[in-house]
Amino acid sequence: MDDEGACRGVMAWNLEDGTLHRFRAHEVVLATGGYGRAYFSCTSAAYLHGRRQRDGLARGPAAAGHGVRPVHPTGIYGAGCLITEGVRGEGGYLTNSAGERFMEALRAVSERPRQPRRREPRDTMEIREGAGVGEAKDHIHLHLEHLDPAIIRERLPGIAESARIFADVDVTKEPIPVLPPCTTTWRHPDQRSYRGRQPDQGRRQ
């Protein structure tokens, strides 16, 4: 940063030998990665906690896309490990604290003409309505135990292994605790702030 607060380049740390390097630039793009760890349930690496975005935005650059936060319907509770929707294609189903297969009711509603689609995952809505499972009622159950174990071994071996490792669950005997995880996050420069700017504006000749 120069005396006027403008970014004129970056300082880089070489992790191999510990040396510092200075790179001058007309413009700098902060490629910080996502900020999924801001959420309890996510698939992001441990270092993607949002502090880099916070530090960058504190310097004043224009940004947009703050709300871009796709989620997957099912991830292992507490770990965020994804459970493919193919599980339900093989016959798996979700239940709330009352044992209700709530997705069946949602399917009936979605088939009505001119019914608006809810963008929020239905399992999250069940939890917010107090129908979650567990002591904190903060997740739901995904059932596979009714399926033939041979089908699970043949078609869903990775799911069975992930449930055993991350949830200590035998899917042939008990349901998987699941919660929608945040899968991706991003922010990008607000392109509107660059419209109408002359090529040499803001640049050091």
Contact map, one row per residue, 1 for C-alpha under 8 A:
1111111110000000000000000000000000000000000000000000000000000000000000000000000000000000000000000000000000000000000000000000000000000000000000000000000000000000000000000000000000000000000000000000000000000
1111111100000000000000000000000000000000000000000000000000000000000000000000000000000000000000000000000000000000000000000000000000000000000000000000000000000000000000000000000000000000000000000000000000000
1111110000000000000000000000000000000000000000000000000000000000000000000000000000000000000000000000000000000000000000000000000000000000000000000000000000000000000000000000000000000000000000000000000000000
1111110000000000000000000000000000000000000000000000000000000000000000000000000000000000000000000000000000000000000000000000000000000000000000000000000000000000000000000000000000000000000000000000000000000
1111111000000000000000000000000000000000000000000000000000000000000000000000000000000000000000000000000000000000000000000000000000000000000000000000000000000000000000000000000000000000000000000000000000000
1111111100000000000000000000000000000000000000000000000000000000000000000000000000000000000000000000000000000000000000000000000000000000000000000000000000000000000000000000000000000000000000000000000000000
1100111110000000000000000011000000000000000000000000000000000000000000000000000000000000000000000000000000000000000000000000000000000000000000000000000000000000000000000000000000000000000000000000000000000
1100011111000000000000011111000000000000000000000000000000000000000000000000000000000000000000000000000000000000000000000000000000000000000000000000000000000000000000000000000000000000000000000000000000000
1000001111100000000001111111000000000000000000000000000000000000000000000000000000000000000000000000000000000000000000000000000000000000000000000000000000000000000000000000000000000000000000000000000000000
0000000111110000000001111001000000000000000000000000000000000000000000000000000000000000000000000000000000000000000000000000000000000000000000000000000000000000000000000000000000000000000000000000000000000
0000000011111000000111100000000000000000000000000000000000000000000000000000000000000000000000000000000000000000000000000000000000000000000000000000000000000000000000000000000000000000000000000000000000000
0000000001111100000111100000000000000000000000000000000000000000000000000000000000000000000000000000000000000000000000000000000000000000000000000000000000000000000000000000000000000000000000000000000000000
0000000000111110011110000000000000000000000000000000000000000000000000000000000000000000000000000000000000000000000000000000000000000000000000000000000000000000000000000000000000000000000000000000000000000
0000000000011111111110000000000000000000000000000000000000000000000000000000000000000000000000000000000000000000000000000000000000000000000000000000000000000000000000000000000000000000000000000000000000000
0000000000001111111000000000000000000000000000000000000000000000000000000000000000000000000000000000000000000000000000000000000000000000000000000000000000000000000000000000000000000000000000000000000000000
0000000000000111110000000000000000000000000000000000000000000000000000000000000000000000000000000000000000000000000000000000000000000000000000000000000000000000000000000000000000000000000000000000000000000
0000000000000111111000000000000000000000000000000000000000000000000000000000000000000000000000000000000000000000000000000000000000000000000000000000000000000000000000000000000000000000000000000000000000000
0000000000001111111100000000000000000000000000000000000000000000000000000000000000000000000000000000000000000000000000000000000000000000000000000000000000000000000000000000000000000000000000000000000000000
0000000000001110111110000000000000000000000000000000000000000000000000000000000000000000000000000000000000000000000000000000000000000000000000000000000000000000000000000000000000000000000000000000000000000
0000000000111100011111000000000000000000000000000000000000000000000000000000000000000000000000000000000000000000000000000000000000000000000000000000000000000000000000000000000000000000000000000000000000000
0000000000111100001111100000000000000000000000000000000000000000000000000000000000000000000000000000000000000000000000000000000000000000000000000000000000000000000000000000000000000000000000000000000000000
0000000011110000000111110000000000000000000000000000000000000000000000000000000000000000000000000000000000000000000000000000000000000000000000000000000000000000000000000000000000000000000000000000000000000
0000000011110000000011111000000000000000000000000000000000000000000000000000000000000000000000000000000000000000000000000000000000000000000000000000000000000000000000000000000000000000000000000000000000000
0000000111000000000001111100000000000000000000000000000000000000000000000000000000000000000000000000000000000000000000000000000000000000000000000000000000000000000000000000000000000000000000000000000000000
0000000111000000000000111111000000000000000000000000000000000000000000000000000000000000000000000000000000000000000000000000000000000000000000000000000000000000000000000000000000000000000000000000000000000
0000000110000000000000011111000000000000000000000000000000000000000000000000000000000000000000000000000000000000000000000000000000000000000000000000000000000000000000000000000000000000000000000000000001110
0000001110000000000000001111100000000000000000000000000000000000000000000000000000000000000000000000000000000000000000000000000000000000000000000000000000000000000000000000000000000000000000000000000000100
0000001111000000000000001111110000000000000000000000000000000000000000000000000000000000000000000000000000000000000000000000000000000000000000000000000000000000000000000000000000000000000000000000000000000
0000000000000000000000000011111000000000000000000000000000000000000000000000000000000000000000000000000000000000000000000000000000000000000000000000000000000000000000000000000000000000000000000000000000000
0000000000000000000000000001111100000000000000000000000100000000000000000000000000000000000000000000000000000000000000000000000000000000000000000000000000000000000000000000000000000000000000000000000000000
0000000000000000000000000000111110000000000000000000000000000000000000000000000000000000000000000000000000000000000000000000000000000000000000000000000000000000000000000000000000000000000000000000000000000
0000000000000000000000000000011111000000000000000001100000000000000000000000000000000000000000000000000000000000000000000000000000000000000000000000000000000000000000000000000000000000000000000000000000000
0000000000000000000000000000001111100000000000010000000000000000000000000000000000000000000000000000000000000000000000000000000000000000000000000000000000000000000000000000000000000000010000000000000000000
0000000000000000000000000000000111110000000100011100000000000000000000000000000000000000000000000000000000000000000000000000000000000000000000000000000000000000000000000000000000000001110000000000000000000
0000000000000000000000000000000011111100000100011110100000000000000000000000000000000000000000000000000000000000000000000000000000000000000000000000000000000000000000000000000000000000110000000000000000000
0000000000000000000000000000000001111110011100011100000000000000000000000000000000000000000000000000000000000000000000000000000000000000000000000000000000000000000000000000000000000111100000000000000000000
0000000000000000000000000000000000111111110111111100000000000000000000000000000000000000000000000000000000000000000000000000000000000000000000000000000000000000000000000000000000000000000000000000000000000
0000000000000000000000000000000000111111000000001100000000000000000000000000000000000000000000000000000000000000000000000000000000000000000000000000000000000000000000000000000000000000000000000000000000000
0000000000000000000000000000000000011111110000000000000000000000000000000000000000000000000000000000000000000000000000000000000000000000000000000000000000000000000000000000000000000100000000000000000000000
0000000000000000000000000000000000001111110000000000000000000000000000000000010000000000000000000000000000000000000000000000000000000000000000000000000000000000000000000000000000000000000000000000000000000
0000000000000000000000000000000000001011111000000000000000000000000000000010111100000000000000000000000000000000000000000000000000000000000000000000000000000000000000000000000000111100000000000000000000000
0000000000000000000000000000000000011011111100000000000000000000000000000000001110000000000000000000000000000000000000000000000000000000000000000000000000000000000000000000000000001110000000000000000000000
0000000000000000000000000000000000010000111110000000000000000000000000000000001111000000000000000000000000000000000000000000000000000000000000000000000000000000000000000000000000001111000000000000000000000
0000000000000000000000000000000001111000011111010000000000000000000000000000000000000000000000000000000000000000000000000000000000000000000000000000000000000000000000000000000000000111000000000000000000000
0000000000000000000000000000000000001000001111110000000000000000000000000000000000000000000000000000000000000000000000000000000000000000000000000000000000000000000000000000000000000000000000000000000000000
0000000000000000000000000000000000001000000111111000000000000000000000000000000000000000000000000000000000000000000000000000000000000000000000000000000000000000000000000000000000000000000000000000000000000
0000000000000000000000000000000000001000000011111000000000000000000000000000000000000000000000000000000000000000000000000000000000000000000000000000000000000000000000000000000000000000000000000000000000000
0000000000000000000000000000000011111000000111111110000000000000000000000000000000000000000000000000000000000000000000000000000000000000000000000000000000000000000000000000000000000000000000000000000000000
0000000000000000000000000000000001111100000001111111000000000000000000000000000000000000000000000000000000000000000000000000000000000000000000000000000000000000000000000000000000000000000000000000000000000
0000000000000000000000000000000001111100000000011111110000000000000000000000000000000000000000000000000000000000000000000000000000000000000000000000000000000000000000000000000000000000000000000000000000000
0000000000000000000000000000000000100000000000011111111000000000000000000000000000000000000000000000000000000000000000000000000000000000000000000000000000000000000000000000000000000000000000000000000000000
0000000000000000000000000000000100000000000000001111111100000000000000000000000000000000000000000000000000000000000000000000000000000000000000000000000000000000000000000000000000000000000000000000000000000
0000000000000000000000000000000100100000000000000111111110000000000000000000000000000000000000000000000000000000000000000000000000000000000000000000000000000000000000000000000000000000000000000000000000000
0000000000000000000000000000000000000000000000000111111111000000000000000000000000000000000000000000000000000000000000000000000000000000000000000000000000000000000000000000000000000000000000000000000000000
0000000000000000000000000000000000000000000000000011111111100000000000000000000000000000000000000000000000000000000000000000000000000000000000000000000000000000000000000000000000000000000000000000000000000
0000000000000000000000000000010000000000000000000001111111111000000000000000000000000000000000000000000000000000000000000000000000000000000000000000000000000000000000000000000000000000000000000000000000000
0000000000000000000000000000000000000000000000000000111111111110000000000000000000000000000000000000000000000000000000000000000000000000000000000000000000000000000000000000000000000000000000000000000000000
0000000000000000000000000000000000000000000000000000011111111000000000000000000000000000000000000000000000000000000000000000000000000000000000000000000000000000000000000000000000000000000000000000000000000
0000000000000000000000000000000000000000000000000000001111111000000000000000000000000000000000000000000000000000000000000000000000000000000000000000000000000000000000000000000000000000000000000000000000000
0000000000000000000000000000000000000000000000000000000111111100000000000000000000000000000000000000000000000000000000000000000000000000000000000000000000000000000000000000000000000000000000000000000000000
0000000000000000000000000000000000000000000000000000000111111110000000000000000000000000000000000000000000000000000000000000000000000000000000000000000000000000000000000000000000000000000010000000000000000
0000000000000000000000000000000000000000000000000000000010011111000000000000000000000000000000000000000000000000000000000000000000000000000000000000000000000000000000000000000000000000000011001000000000000
0000000000000000000000000000000000000000000000000000000010001111110000000000000000000000000000000000000000000000000000000000000000000000000000000000000000000000000000000000000000000000001111000000000000000
0000000000000000000000000000000000000000000000000000000000000111110000000000000000000000000000000000000000000000000000000000000000000000000000000000000000000000000000000000000000000000001111000000000000000
0000000000000000000000000000000000000000000000000000000000000011111100000000000000000000000000000000000000000000000000000000000000000000000000000000000000000000000000000000000000000000011100000000000000000
0000000000000000000000000000000000000000000000000000000000000011111100000000000000000000000000000000000000000000000000000000000000000000000000000000000000000000000000000000000000000000011000000000000000000
0000000000000000000000000000000000000000000000000000000000000000111110000000000000000000000000000000000000000000000000000000000000000000000000000000000000000000000000000000000000000000000000000000000000000
0000000000000000000000000000000000000000000000000000000000000000111111000000000000000000000000000000000000000000000000000000000000000000000000000000000000000000000000000000000000000001111000000000000000000
0000000000000000000000000000000000000000000000000000000000000000001111100000000000000000000000000000000000000000000000000000000000000000000000000000000000000000000000000000000000000111110000000000000000000
0000000000000000000000000000000000000000000000000000000000000000000111110000000000000000000000000000000000000000000000000000000000000000000000000000000000000000000000000000000000000111100000000000000000000
0000000000000000000000000000000000000000000000000000000000000000000011111000000000000000000000000000000000000000000000000000000000000000000000000000000000000000000000000000000000011111000000000000000000000
0000000000000000000000000000000000000000000000000000000000000000000001111110000001000000000000000000000000000000000000000000000000000000000000000000000000000000000000000000000000011110000000000000000000000
0000000000000000000000000000000000000000000000000000000000000000000000111110000000001000000000000000000000000000000000001010000000000000000000000000000000000000000000000000000000111000000000000000000000000
0000000000000000000000000000000000000000000000000000000000000000000000011111000001111000000000000000000000000000000000000000000000000000000000000000000000000000000000000000000001111000000000000000000000000
0000000000000000000000000000000000000000100000000000000000000000000000011111101111100000000000000000000000000000000000000000000000000000000000000000000000000000000000000000000001111000000000000000000000000
0000000000000000000000000000000000000000000000000000000000000000000000000111111111100000000000000000000000000000000000000000000000000000000000000000000000000000001001100000000111100000000000000000000000000
0000000000000000000000000000000000000000100000000000000000000000000000000011111100000000000000000000000000000000000000000000000000000000001000000000000000000000000000100000000011100000000000000000000000000
0000000000000000000000000000000000000001100000000000000000000000000000000001111100000000000000000000000000000000000000000000000000000000000000000000000000000000000000000000000000000000000000000000000000000
0000000000000000000000000000000000000000111000000000000000000000000000000011111110000000000000000000000000000000000000000000000000000000000000000000000000000000000001000000000000000000000000000000000000000
0000000000000000000000000000000000000000111000000000000000000000000000000011111111000000000000000000000000000000000000000000000000000000000000000000000000000000000000000000000000111000000000000000000000000
0000000000000000000000000000000000000000011000000000000000000000000000000011001111100000000000000000000000000000000000000000000000000000000000000000000000000000010001000000000000000000000000000000000000000
0000000000000000000000000000000000000000001000000000000000000000000000010111000111110000000000000000000000000000000000000000000000000000000000000000000000000000000000000000000000001000000000000000000000000
0000000000000000000000000000000000000000000000000000000000000000000000000111000011111010000000000000000000000000000000000000000000000000000000000000000000000010000000000000000000000000000000000000000000000
0000000000000000000000000000000000000000000000000000000000000000000000000100000001111110000000000000000000000000000000000000000000000000000000000000000000000010000000000000000000000000000000000000000000000
0000000000000000000000000000000000000000000000000000000000000000000000001100000000111111100000000000000000000000000000000000000000000000000000000000000000000000000000000000000000000000000000000000000000000
0000000000000000000000000000000000000000000000000000000000000000000000000000000000011111110000000000000000000000000000000000000000000000000000000000000000000000000000000000000000000000000000000000000000000
0000000000000000000000000000000000000000000000000000000000000000000000000000000000111111111100000000000000000000000000000000000000000000000000000000000000010000000000000000000000000000000000000000000000000
0000000000000000000000000000000000000000000000000000000000000000000000000000000000001111111110000000000000000000000000000000000000000000000000000000000000000000000000000000000000000000000000000000000000000
0000000000000000000000000000000000000000000000000000000000000000000000000000000000001111111100000000000000000000000000000000000000000000000000000000000000000000000000000000000000000000000000000000000000000
0000000000000000000000000000000000000000000000000000000000000000000000000000000000000111111100000000000000000000000000000000000000000000000000000000000000000000000000000000000000000000000000000000000000000
0000000000000000000000000000000000000000000000000000000000000000000000000000000000000011111110000000000000000000000000000000000000000000000000010010000000000000000000000000000000000000000000000000000000000
0000000000000000000000000000000000000000000000000000000000000000000000000000000000000011111111000000000000000000000000000000000000000000000001110010000000000000000000000000000000000000000000000000000000000
0000000000000000000000000000000000000000000000000000000000000000000000000000000000000001001111100000100000000000000000000000000000000000000001110000000000000000000000000000000000000000000000000000000000000
0000000000000000000000000000000000000000000000000000000000000000000000000000000000000000000111110000111000000000000000000000000000000000000111100000000000000000000000000000000000000000000000000000000000000
0000000000000000000000000000000000000000000000000000000000000000000000000000000000000000000011111111110000000000000000000000000000000000000111100000000000000000000000000000000000000000000000000000000000000
0000000000000000000000000000000000000000000000000000000000000000000000000000000000000000000001111111110000000000000000000000010000111000000110000000000000000000000000000000000000000000000000000000000000000
0000000000000000000000000000000000000000000000000000000000000000000000000000000000000000000000111111000000000000000000000000000000111000100100000000000000000000000000000000000000000000000000000000000000000
0000000000000000000000000000000000000000000000000000000000000000000000000000000000000000000000111111000000000000000000000000000000100000000000000000000000000000000000000000000000000000000000000000000000000
0000000000000000000000000000000000000000000000000000000000000000000000000000000000000000000000111111100000000000000000000000000000000000000000000000000000000000000000000000000000000000000000000000000000000
0000000000000000000000000000000000000000000000000000000000000000000000000000000000000000000000111111110000000000000000000000000000000000000000000000000000000000000000000000000000000000000000000000000000000
0000000000000000000000000000000000000000000000000000000000000000000000000000000000000000000011110011111110000000000000000000000000000000000000000000000000000000000000000000000000000000000000000000000000000
0000000000000000000000000000000000000000000000000000000000000000000000000000000000000000000001110001111111000000000000000000000000000000000000000000000000000000000000000000000000000000000000000000000000000
0000000000000000000000000000000000000000000000000000000000000000000000000000000000000000000001000000111111100000000000000100000000000000000000000000000000000000000000000000000000000000000000000000000000000
0000000000000000000000000000000000000000000000000000000000000000000000000000000000000000000000000000111111110000000000000000000000000000000000000000000000000000000000000000000000000000000000000000000000000
0000000000000000000000000000000000000000000000000000000000000000000000000000000000000000000000000000111111111000000000000000000000000000000000000000000000000000000000000000000000000000000000000000000000000
0000000000000000000000000000000000000000000000000000000000000000000000000000000000000000000000000000011111111100000000000100000000000000000000000000000000000000000000000000000000000000000000000000000000000
0000000000000000000000000000000000000000000000000000000000000000000000000000000000000000000000000000001111111110000000000000000000000000000000000000000000000000000000000000000000000000000000000000000000000
0000000000000000000000000000000000000000000000000000000000000000000000000000000000000000000000000000000111111111000000000000000000000000000000000000000000000000000000000000000000000000000000000000000000000
0000000000000000000000000000000000000000000000000000000000000000000000000000000000000000000000000000000011111111001000000000000000000000000000000000000000000000000000000000000000000000000000000000000000000
0000000000000000000000000000000000000000000000000000000000000000000000000000000000000000000000000000000001111111101110000000000000000000000000000000000000000000000000000000000000000000000000000000000000000
0000000000000000000000000000000000000000000000000000000000000000000000000000000000000000000000000000000000111111101000000000000000000000000000000000000000000000000000000000000000000000000000000000000000000
0000000000000000000000000000000000000000000000000000000000000000000000000000000000000000000000000000000000011111111000000000000000000000000000000000000000000000000000000000000000000000000000000000000000000
0000000000000000000000000000000000000000000000000000000000000000000000000000000000000000000000000000000000000111111000000000000000000000000000000000000000000000000000000000000000000000000000000000000000000
0000000000000000000000000000000000000000000000000000000000000000000000000000000000000000000000000000000000000001111100000000000000000000000000000000000000000000000000000000000000000000000000000000000000000
0000000000000000000000000000000000000000000000000000000000000000000000000000000000000000000000000000000000001111111110000000000000000000000000000000000000000000000000000000000000000000000000000000000000000
0000000000000000000000000000000000000000000000000000000000000000000000000000000000000000000000000000000000000100011111000000000000000000000000000000000000000000000000000000000000000000000000000000000000000
0000000000000000000000000000000000000000000000000000000000000000000000000000000000000000000000000000000000000100001111100000000000000000000000000000000000000000000000000000000000000000000000000000000000000
0000000000000000000000000000000000000000000000000000000000000000000000000000000000000000000000000000000000000000000111111100000000000000000000000000000000000000000000000000000000000000000000000000000000000
0000000000000000000000000000000000000000000000000000000000000000000000000000000000000000000000000000000000000000000011111000000000000000000000000000000000000000000000000000000000000000000000000000000000000
0000000000000000000000000000000000000000000000000000000000000000000000000000000000000000000000000000000000000000000001111101100000000000000000000000000000000000000000000000000000000000000000000000000000000
0000000000000000000000000000000000000000000000000000000000000000000000001000000000000000000000000000000000000000000001111111100000000000000000000000000000000000000000000000000000010000000000000000000000000
0000000000000000000000000000000000000000000000000000000000000000000000000000000000000000000000000000001001000000000001011111110000000000000000000000000000000000000000000000000000000000000000000000000000000
0000000000000000000000000000000000000000000000000000000000000000000000001000000000000000000000000000000000000000000000001111111000000000001100000000000000000000000000000000000000110000000000000000000000000
0000000000000000000000000000000000000000000000000000000000000000000000000000000000000000000000000000000000000000000000011111111100000000000000000000000000000000000000000000000000110000000000000000000000000
0000000000000000000000000000000000000000000000000000000000000000000000000000000000000000000000000000000000000000000000011111111110000000000000000000000000000000000000000000000000000000000000000000000000000
0000000000000000000000000000000000000000000000000000000000000000000000000000000000000000000000010000000000000000000000000111111111110000000000000000000000000000000000000000000000000000000000000000000000000
0000000000000000000000000000000000000000000000000000000000000000000000000000000000000000000000000000000000000000000000000011111111110000111100000000000000000000000000000000000000000000000000000000000000000
0000000000000000000000000000000000000000000000000000000000000000000000000000000000000000000000000000000000000000000000000001111111110000000000000000000000000000000000000000000000000000000000000000000000000
0000000000000000000000000000000000000000000000000000000000000000000000000000000000000000000000000000000000000000000000000000111111110000000000000000000000000000000000000000000000000000000000000000000000000
0000000000000000000000000000000000000000000000000000000000000000000000000000000000000000000000000000000000000000000000000000011111110000100000000000000000000000000000000000000000000000000000000000000000000
0000000000000000000000000000000000000000000000000000000000000000000000000000000000000000000000011100000000000000000000000000011111111000100000000000000000000000000000000000000000000000000000000000000000000
0000000000000000000000000000000000000000000000000000000000000000000000000000000000000000000000011000000000000000000000000000011111111101111100000000000000000000000000000000000000000000000000000000000000000
0000000000000000000000000000000000000000000000000000000000000000000000000000000000000000000000011000000000000000000000000000000000111111111110000000000000000000000000000000000000000000000000000000000000000
0000000000000000000000000000000000000000000000000000000000000000000000000000000000000000000000000000000000000000000000000000000000011111111000000000000000000000000000000000000000000000000000000000000000000
0000000000000000000000000000000000000000000000000000000000000000000000000000000000000000000000000000000000000000000000000000000000001111110000000000000000000000000000000000000000000000000000000000000000000
0000000000000000000000000000000000000000000000000000000000000000000000000000000000000000000000000000000000000000000000000000000000011111110000000000000000000000000000000000000000000000000000000000000000000
0000000000000000000000000000000000000000000000000000000000000000000000000000000000000000000000001000000000000000000000000000001001111111111100000000000000000000000000000000000000000000000000000000000000000
0000000000000000000000000000000000000000000000000000000000000000000000000000000000000000000000000000000000000000000000000000001000011111111100000000000000000000000000000000000000100000000000000000000000000
0000000000000000000000000000000000000000000000000000000000000000000000000000100000000000000000000000000000000000000000000010001000011100111110000000000000000000000000000000000011100000000000000000000000000
0000000000000000000000000000000000000000000000000000000000000000000000000000000000000000000001111000000000000000000000000010001000011000111111000000000000000000000000000000000011100000000000000000000000000
0000000000000000000000000000000000000000000000000000000000000000000000000000000000000000000001110000000000000000000000000000000000001000001111100000000000000000000000000000001111000000000000000000000000000
0000000000000000000000000000000000000000000000000000000000000000000000000000000000000000000111100000000000000000000000000000000000000000000111110000000000000000000000000000001111000000000000000000000000000
0000000000000000000000000000000000000000000000000000000000000000000000000000000000000000000111100000000000000000000000000000000000000000000011111100000000000000000000000010011100000000000000000000000000000
0000000000000000000000000000000000000000000000000000000000000000000000000000000000000000001110000000000000000000000000000000000000000000000001111110000000000000000000000011011000000000000000000000000000000
0000000000000000000000000000000000000000000000000000000000000000000000000000000000000000000000000000000000000000000000000000000000000000000000111111000000000000000000000011111000000000000000000000000000000
0000000000000000000000000000000000000000000000000000000000000000000000000000000000000000000000000000000000000000000000000000000000000000000000111111000000000000000000000001000000000000000000000000000000000
0000000000000000000000000000000000000000000000000000000000000000000000000000000000000000001100000000000000000000000000000000000000000000000000011111101100000000000000000001000000000000000000000000000000000
0000000000000000000000000000000000000000000000000000000000000000000000000000000000000000000000000000000000000000000000000000000000000000000000001111111100000000000000000000000000000000000000000000000000000
0000000000000000000000000000000000000000000000000000000000000000000000000000000000000000000000000000000000000000000000000000000000000000000000000011111110000000000000000001000000000000000000000000000000000
0000000000000000000000000000000000000000000000000000000000000000000000000000000000000000000000000000000000000000000000000000000000000000000000000001111111000000000000000000000000000000000000000000000000000
0000000000000000000000000000000000000000000000000000000000000000000000000000000000000000000000000000000000000000000000000000000000000000000000000011111111110000000000000000000000000000000000000000000000000
0000000000000000000000000000000000000000000000000000000000000000000000000000000000000000000000000000000000000000000000000000000000000000000000000011111111111001000000000000000000000000000000000000000000000
0000000000000000000000000000000000000000000000000000000000000000000000000000000000000000000000000000000000000000000000000000000000000000000000000000111111111001000000000000000000000000000000000000000000000
0000000000000000000000000000000000000000000000000000000000000000000000000000000000000000000000000000000000000000000000000000000000000000000000000000011111111000000000000000000000000000000000000000000000000
0000000000000000000000000000000000000000000000000000000000000000000000000000000000000000000000000000000000000000000000000000000000000000000000000000001111111000000000000000000000000000000000000000000000000
0000000000000000000000000000000000000000000000000000000000000000000000000000000000000010000000000000000000000000000000000000000000000000000000000000001111111111000000000000000000000000000000000000000000000
0000000000000000000000000000000000000000000000000000000000000000000000000000000000000000000000000000000000000000000000000000000000000000000000000000000111111111100000000000000000000000000000000000000000000
0000000000000000000000000000000000000000000000000000000000000000000000000000000000000000000000000000000000000000000000000000000000000000000000000000000000011111110000000000000000000000000000000000000000000
0000000000000000000000000000000000000000000000000000000000000000000000000000000000110000000000000000000000000000000000000000000000000000000000000000000000011111111000000000000000000000000000000000000000000
0000000000000000000000000000000000000000000000000000000000000000000000000000000000000000000000000000000000000000000000000000000000000000000000000000000110011111111100000110000000000000000000000000000000000
0000000000000000000000000000000000000000000000000000000000000000000000000000000000000000000000000000000000000000000000000000000000000000000000000000000000001111111110000000000000000000000000000000000000000
0000000000000000000000000000000000000000000000000000000000000000000000000000000010000000000000000000000000000000000000000000000000000000000000000000000000000111111111100000000000000000000000000000000000000
0000000000000000000000000000000000000000000000000000000000000000000000000001000000000000000000000000000000000000000000000000000000000000000000000000000000000011111111111110000100000000000000000000000000000
0000000000000000000000000000000000000000000000000000000000000000000000000000000000000000000000000000000000000000000000000000000000000000000000000000000000000001111111111110000000000000000000000000000000000
0000000000000000000000000000000000000000000000000000000000000000000000000000000000000000000000000000000000000000000000000000000000000000000000000000000000000000111111111000000000000000000000000000000000000
0000000000000000000000000000000000000000000000000000000000000000000000000001001010000000000000000000000000000000000000000000000000000000000000000000000000000000011111110000000000000000000000000000000000000
0000000000000000000000000000000000000000000000000000000000000000000000000001100000000000000000000000000000000000000000000000000000000000000000000000000000000000011111111000000110000000000000000000000000000
0000000000000000000000000000000000000000000000000000000000000000000000000000000000000000000000000000000000000000000000000000000000000000000000000000000000000000001111111100000000000000000000000000000000000
0000000000000000000000000000000000000000000000000000000000000000000000000000000000000000000000000000000000000000000000000000000000000000000000000000000000000000001110111110011100000000000000000000000000000
0000000000000000000000000000000000000000000000000000000000000000000000000000000000000000000000000000000000000000000000000000000000000000000000000000000000000001001100011111111000000000000000000000000000000
0000000000000000000000000000000000000000000000000000000000000000000000000000000000000000000000000000000000000000000000000000000000000000000000111000000000000001001100001111111100000000000000000000000000000
0000000000000000000000000000000000000000000000000000000000000000000000000000000000000000000000000000000000000000000000000000000000000000000000011110100000000000000000000111110000000000000000000000000000000
0000000000000000000000000000000000000000000000000000000000000000000000000000000000000000000000000000000000000000000000000000000000000000000000001000000000000000000000000111111000000000000000000000000000000
0000000000000000000000000000000000000000000000000000000000000000000000000000000000000000000000000000000000000000000000000000000000000000000000111000000000000000000000001111111100000000000000000000000000000
0000000000000000000000000000000000000000000000000000000000000000000000000000000000000000000000000000000000000000000000000000000000000000000011111000000000000000000000001110111110000000000000000000000000000
0000000000000000000000000000000000000000000000000000000000000000000000000001000000000000000000000000000000000000000000000000000000000000000011100000000000000000001000101010011111000000000000000000000000000
0000000000000000000000000000000000000000000000000000000000000000000000000001100000000000000000000000000000000000000000000000000000000000001111000000000000000000000000100000001111100000000000000000000000000
0000000000000000000000000000000000000000000000000000000000000000000000000111100000000000000000000000000000000000000000000000000000000000001111000000000000000000000000000000000111110000000000000000000000000
0000000000000000000000000000000000000000100000000000000000000000000000001111100100000000000000000000000000000000000000000011000000000000011100000000000000000000000000000000000011111000000000000000000000000
0000000000000000000000000000000000000000100000000000000000000000000000111110000100000000000000000000000000000000000000001011000000000000000000000000000000000000000000000000000001111100000000000000000000000
0000000000000000000000000000000000000000111000000000000000000000000000111110000101000000000000000000000000000000000000000000000000000000000000000000000000000000000000000000000000111110000000000000000000000
0000000000000000000000000000000000010010111100000000000000000000000011110000000000000000000000000000000000000000000000000000000000000000000000000000000000000000000000000000000000011111100000000000000000000
0000000000000000000000000000000000010000011100000000000000000000000011110000000000000000000000000000000000000000000000000000000000000000000000000000000000000000000000000000000000001111100000000000000000000
0000000000000000000000000000000001010000001100000000000000000000000111100000000000000000000000000000000000000000000000000000000000000000000000000000000000000000000000000000000000000111110000000000000000000
0000000000000000000000000000000001110000000000000000000000000000000111000000000000000000000000000000000000000000000000000000000000000000000000000000000000000000000000000000000000000111111000000000000000000
0000000000000000000000000000000011100000000000000000000000000000110110000000000000000000000000000000000000000000000000000000000000000000000000000000000000000000000000000000000000000001111100000000000000000
0000000000000000000000000000000000000000000000000000000000000011110100000000000000000000000000000000000000000000000000000000000000000000000000000000000000000000000000000000000000000000111110000000000000000
0000000000000000000000000000000000000000000000000000000000000011100000000000000000000000000000000000000000000000000000000000000000000000000000000000000000000000000000000000000000000000011111000000000000000
0000000000000000000000000000000000000000000000000000000000001111000000000000000000000000000000000000000000000000000000000000000000000000000000000000000000000000000000000000000000000000001111100000000000000
0000000000000000000000000000000000000000000000000000000000000111000000000000000000000000000000000000000000000000000000000000000000000000000000000000000000000000000000000000000000000000000111111100000000000
0000000000000000000000000000000000000000000000000000000000000000000000000000000000000000000000000000000000000000000000000000000000000000000000000000000000000000000000000000000000000000000011111110000000000
0000000000000000000000000000000000000000000000000000000000000000000000000000000000000000000000000000000000000000000000000000000000000000000000000000000000000000000000000000000000000000000001111110000000000
0000000000000000000000000000000000000000000000000000000000000100000000000000000000000000000000000000000000000000000000000000000000000000000000000000000000000000000000000000000000000000000001111110000000000
0000000000000000000000000000000000000000000000000000000000000000000000000000000000000000000000000000000000000000000000000000000000000000000000000000000000000000000000000000000000000000000001111111100000000
0000000000000000000000000000000000000000000000000000000000000000000000000000000000000000000000000000000000000000000000000000000000000000000000000000000000000000000000000000000000000000000000111111100000000
0000000000000000000000000000000000000000000000000000000000000000000000000000000000000000000000000000000000000000000000000000000000000000000000000000000000000000000000000000000000000000000000000111110000000
0000000000000000000000000000000000000000000000000000000000000000000000000000000000000000000000000000000000000000000000000000000000000000000000000000000000000000000000000000000000000000000000000111111010000
0000000000000000000000000000000000000000000000000000000000000000000000000000000000000000000000000000000000000000000000000000000000000000000000000000000000000000000000000000000000000000000000000001111110000
0000000000000000000000000000000000000000000000000000000000000000000000000000000000000000000000000000000000000000000000000000000000000000000000000000000000000000000000000000000000000000000000000000111110000
0000000000000000000000000000000000000000000000000000000000000000000000000000000000000000000000000000000000000000000000000000000000000000000000000000000000000000000000000000000000000000000000000000011111111
0000000000000000000000000000000000000000000000000000000000000000000000000000000000000000000000000000000000000000000000000000000000000000000000000000000000000000000000000000000000000000000000000000111111100
0000000000000000000000000100000000000000000000000000000000000000000000000000000000000000000000000000000000000000000000000000000000000000000000000000000000000000000000000000000000000000000000000000000111110
0000000000000000000000000110000000000000000000000000000000000000000000000000000000000000000000000000000000000000000000000000000000000000000000000000000000000000000000000000000000000000000000000000000111111
0000000000000000000000000100000000000000000000000000000000000000000000000000000000000000000000000000000000000000000000000000000000000000000000000000000000000000000000000000000000000000000000000000000101111
0000000000000000000000000000000000000000000000000000000000000000000000000000000000000000000000000000000000000000000000000000000000000000000000000000000000000000000000000000000000000000000000000000000100111
